[in-house]
Amino acid sequence: MAIGLEDKKAIVAEVNETAISALSLVIADARGV
């Protein structure tokens, strides 16, 4: 299955955002906020 470069960028951006959100939650949780 061939994925276009734009599609790849969109997927990477989405995964990135999700990862950052999850990381922020973990950090906030660790600090007990």
C-alpha positions as a Markdown table, in Angstrom:
| # | Residue | x | y | z |
|---|---|---|---|---|
| 1 | Met | 0.0 | 0.0 | 0.0 |
| 2 | Ala | 1.6 | 3.2 | -1.2 |
| 3 | Ile | 1.1 | 6.2 | 1.0 |
| 4 | Gly | 1.7 | 9.7 | -0.4 |
| 5 | Leu | 4.2 | 12.0 | 1.2 |
| 6 | Glu | 1.4 | 14.4 | 2.3 |
| 7 | Asp | -0.5 | 11.5 | 3.9 |
| 8 | Lys | 2.6 | 10.4 | 5.7 |
| 9 | Lys | 3.2 | 13.9 | 7.0 |
| 10 | Ala | -0.4 | 14.1 | 8.2 |
| 11 | Ile | -0.1 | 10.8 | 10.0 |
| 12 | Val | 3.2 | 11.8 | 11.6 |
| 13 | Ala | 1.8 | 15.1 | 12.8 |
| 14 | Glu | -1.3 | 13.4 | 14.3 |
| 15 | Val | 0.8 | 10.7 | 16.1 |
| 16 | Asn | 3.1 | 13.5 | 17.3 |
| 17 | Glu | 0.3 | 15.5 | 18.7 |
| 18 | Thr | -1.2 | 12.5 | 20.5 |
| 19 | Ala | 2.2 | 11.6 | 21.9 |
| 20 | Ile | 2.7 | 15.1 | 23.2 |
| 21 | Ser | -0.7 | 15.2 | 24.8 |
| 22 | Ala | -0.1 | 11.8 | 26.5 |
| 23 | Leu | 3.3 | 13.0 | 27.7 |
| 24 | Ser | 1.9 | 16.2 | 29.1 |
| 25 | Leu | -0.8 | 14.1 | 31.0 |
| 26 | Val | 1.9 | 11.8 | 32.4 |
| 27 | Ile | 4.1 | 14.7 | 33.5 |
| 28 | Ala | 1.2 | 16.5 | 35.1 |
| 29 | Asp | 0.1 | 13.3 | 36.8 |
| 30 | Ala | 3.7 | 12.6 | 38.1 |
| 31 | Arg | 3.8 | 16.1 | 39.6 |
| 32 | Gly | 0.5 | 15.5 | 41.3 |
| 33 | Val | -1.2 | 18.5 | 39.6 |
